[in-house]
């Protein structure tokens, strides 16, 4: 015999202490954590790419220094680009540390659910900082390429 149950018969399962509610909440958190892990891995790959691009620009600047005789104004510009590229190294390094810190928090969260608010705050900050860095780096690369082009 099949017993037909109403929604009200299930209501005890979905109250704040119900096991089903807890399992659904736990599943949502696992899905959220996995999404944040994917996003953090993508951020780490982007930071690695930007670091490599920065190395390439510094190498090109060094090559230009060896191959070209610069005027005083050009030399000032070369020094400015060198400073900007070194600053980008610093910013990328800091952001890589933040991404690694976030990764540790994501792993910790699997054992301690009290860290979710901190994780979400760090992830939001990392997204914002990464966007600003990517825009600034792209702008620097375009200006740098324009400067190098004027040398030849």
C-alpha positions in Angstrom: 0.0 0.0 0.0 1.3 3.5 -0.9 0.8 6.2 1.6 0.3 9.7 0.2 1.9 12.3 2.4 1.3 16.0 2.4 3.8 18.8 2.5 2.9 19.5 6.1 4.0 15.9 6.9 7.5 16.8 5.7 7.7 20.2 7.5 9.6 18.8 10.5 12.4 17.8 8.1 12.9 21.3 6.9 13.0 23.2 10.1 16.3 24.8 11.3 17.4 21.6 13.1 16.3 19.2 10.3 18.8 16.8 8.8 17.7 17.4 5.2 18.1 21.2 5.5 21.6 20.7 7.0 22.5 18.3 4.1 21.2 20.8 1.5 23.1 23.6 3.2 26.3 21.6 3.3 26.0 20.6 -0.3 25.5 24.3 -1.3 28.5 25.3 0.7 30.6 22.5 -1.0 29.5 23.7 -4.4 30.3 27.3 -3.4 33.7 26.3 -2.1 34.5 24.4 -5.3 33.5 27.4 -7.4 35.7 29.6 -5.3 38.6 27.1 -5.7 38.2 27.2 -9.5 38.1 30.9 -9.5 41.2 31.1 -7.3 43.0 28.6 -9.6 42.2 30.9 -12.5 43.4 33.9 -10.6 46.7 32.1 -9.9 47.1 31.2 -13.6 46.4 34.8 -14.6 49.0 36.1 -12.1 51.6 33.6 -13.4 50.9 34.9 -16.9 51.2 38.5 -15.9 54.5 37.7 -14.1 55.8 36.0 -17.3 54.7 39.0 -19.4 56.4 41.3 -17.0 59.7 39.4 -17.4 59.3 39.6 -21.2 58.9 43.4 -21.0 61.9 43.8 -18.7 63.9 41.6 -21.2 62.9 43.8 -24.1 63.8 46.9 -22.2 67.2 45.4 -21.4 67.7 44.6 -25.1 66.7 48.1 -26.1 69.3 49.5 -23.7 72.0 47.4 -25.4 71.0 48.2 -28.9 70.1 51.9 -28.8 71.7 55.1 -27.9 69.2 57.1 -25.8 68.7 60.8 -25.4 68.4 62.2 -21.9 64.6 62.3 -22.3 64.5 58.8 -23.6 66.7 57.6 -20.8 64.3 59.1 -18.2 61.5 57.3 -19.9 63.5 54.0 -19.9 64.1 54.4 -16.1 60.4 55.2 -15.6 59.4 52.0 -17.4 61.9 50.0 -15.4 60.4 51.4 -12.2 56.9 50.6 -13.4 57.8 47.1 -14.3 59.5 46.5 -10.9 56.4 47.9 -9.2 54.2 45.4 -11.2 56.5 42.6 -9.9 55.8 43.7 -6.4 52.0 44.0 -6.9 51.9 40.6 -8.6 53.9 39.1 -5.8 51.5 40.4 -3.2 48.5 39.2 -5.1 50.0 35.8 -5.5 50.4 35.7 -1.7 46.8 36.7 -1.3 45.7 34.0 -3.7 47.7 31.4 -1.8 46.3 32.6 1.5 42.8 32.3 0.1 43.6 28.8 -1.2 44.6 27.8 2.4 41.3 29.3 3.8 39.3 27.3 1.2 41.0 24.1 2.4 40.5 25.1 6.0 36.8 25.8 5.4 36.3 22.1 4.6 37.0 21.5 8.3 35.8 24.8 9.8 32.7 26.5 8.4 33.2 29.7 10.4 35.6 31.0 7.9 33.1 31.5 5.0 32.6 35.2 5.6 36.4 35.8 5.6 36.7 33.7 2.4 34.0 35.7 0.6 35.6 39.0 1.6 39.1 37.9 0.4 37.7 36.5 -2.8 35.8 39.8 -3.6 38.9 41.8 -2.9 41.0 39.5 -5.1 38.6 39.8 -7.9 38.6 43.6 -7.7 42.4 43.8 -7.4 43.0 41.3 -10.2 40.7 43.3 -12.5 42.6 46.6 -11.7 45.9 44.9 -12.2 45.0 43.4 -15.5 43.8 46.8 -16.8 46.8 48.6 -15.5 49.2 46.0 -16.9 47.5 46.0 -20.3 47.8 49.8 -20.4 51.5 49.7 -19.4 52.2 47.0 -22.1 50.5 49.2 -24.8 52.4 52.3 -23.8 55.7 50.3 -23.5 55.2 48.8 -27.0 54.5 52.3 -28.3 57.7 53.6 -26.7 59.8 50.7 -28.0 58.4 51.3 -31.5 59.6 55.0 -31.4 63.2 53.8 -30.8 63.6 52.0 -34.1 
